Amino acid sequence: MEAWLRFARAPVFQTVLTWAALIATYIATDPGQNINWVFGPGSKPQQMLPPLAYLALEMTMLPVIVILPMHFLLKHLFAPT
């Protein structure tokens, strides 16, 4: 039971860690470097949205598009028999 609880909390911890990394990258790096794509997709900063709006969008979409689907896939692949 306790292992299941740790596994169920994994997406929350991964999301918090991802958000911390994105915020730290946004604060500490130059937009020209665009590390972790915090200023836009690809190598150049995007121009359509304000930078903080893009960061908020990225912070919202990463858990929905990457973290949760990967969590469910791995949960299915490595389910106890």
Backbone torsions as a table, in degrees:
resi	resn	phi	psi	omega
1	MET	NA	-44.2	-178.8
2	GLU	-65.2	-36.8	177.0
3	ALA	-63.5	-37.7	178.1
4	TRP	-64.1	-41.3	179.1
5	LEU	-63.1	-41.4	177.3
6	ARG	-63.3	-39.9	-179.7
7	PHE	-68.1	-36.0	-179.8
8	ALA	-70.7	-27.8	179.6
9	ARG	-84.2	-10.6	-175.6
10	ALA	-55.7	-45.0	179.4
11	PRO	-62.2	-33.5	178.5
12	VAL	-66.2	-48.1	179.4
13	PHE	-63.2	-40.7	179.3
14	GLN	-65.0	-39.4	178.4
15	THR	-64.9	-45.3	178.9
16	VAL	-62.3	-42.4	178.2
17	LEU	-64.5	-41.4	177.8
18	THR	-63.2	-45.0	179.2
19	TRP	-61.8	-41.7	178.8
20	ALA	-62.2	-42.7	178.9
21	ALA	-65.1	-40.8	179.5
22	LEU	-66.4	-43.6	179.6
23	ILE	-65.3	-43.9	178.2
24	ALA	-62.2	-41.1	178.3
25	THR	-65.1	-42.1	179.6
26	TYR	-61.8	-42.4	-177.3
27	ILE	-74.4	-40.1	-168.0
28	ALA	-96.2	-6.8	-175.3
29	THR	-118.3	164.2	179.0
30	ASP	-83.1	136.7	178.4
31	PRO	-57.2	-28.4	178.8
32	GLY	-65.2	-27.7	178.3
33	GLN	-78.7	-35.2	178.0
34	ASN	51.5	47.7	178.2
35	ILE	-68.6	139.7	-177.5
36	ASN	59.3	16.2	178.2
37	TRP	56.5	34.5	-178.0
38	VAL	-75.6	-12.5	178.7
39	PHE	-110.0	-5.5	178.8
40	GLY	157.9	160.0	178.0
41	PRO	-72.1	139.6	179.6
42	GLY	90.0	-161.0	-173.5
43	SER	-87.6	-15.6	-177.9
44	LYS	-113.6	146.7	176.1
45	PRO	-62.9	144.4	179.2
46	GLN	-79.4	159.1	-176.4
47	GLN	-119.1	-5.1	-173.7
48	MET	-77.7	-38.1	-176.3
49	LEU	-113.9	156.1	169.7
50	PRO	-60.9	147.0	-175.3
51	PRO	-54.6	-42.8	-179.7
52	LEU	-69.6	-31.6	176.1
53	ALA	-66.7	-40.9	177.7
54	TYR	-63.8	-42.8	178.9
55	LEU	-61.2	-43.8	178.3
56	ALA	-62.6	-40.4	177.1
57	LEU	-63.2	-43.6	178.5
58	GLU	-64.3	-40.7	179.5
59	MET	-66.9	-27.5	177.8
60	THR	-80.3	-42.4	-173.2
61	MET	-78.5	-32.6	-179.3
62	LEU	-58.4	-47.8	176.9
63	PRO	-62.9	-37.0	-176.7
64	VAL	-73.5	-40.9	-174.0
65	ILE	-92.2	-29.0	-175.0
66	VAL	-113.0	-56.5	-169.6
67	ILE	-67.9	-51.5	-178.3
68	LEU	-65.6	-47.0	177.3
69	PRO	-60.2	-38.9	178.4
70	MET	-66.4	-38.2	177.5
71	HIS	-59.8	-49.0	-178.7
72	PHE	-67.6	-37.1	176.9
73	LEU	-63.0	-48.4	-180.0
74	LEU	-67.5	-35.4	176.2
75	LYS	-62.0	-39.8	178.3
76	HIS	-70.3	-43.3	-177.1
77	LEU	-69.2	-33.8	-174.9
78	PHE	-113.4	28.6	178.2
79	ALA	-66.8	141.3	176.7
80	PRO	-64.8	143.5	-177.7
81	THR	-90.3	NA	NA
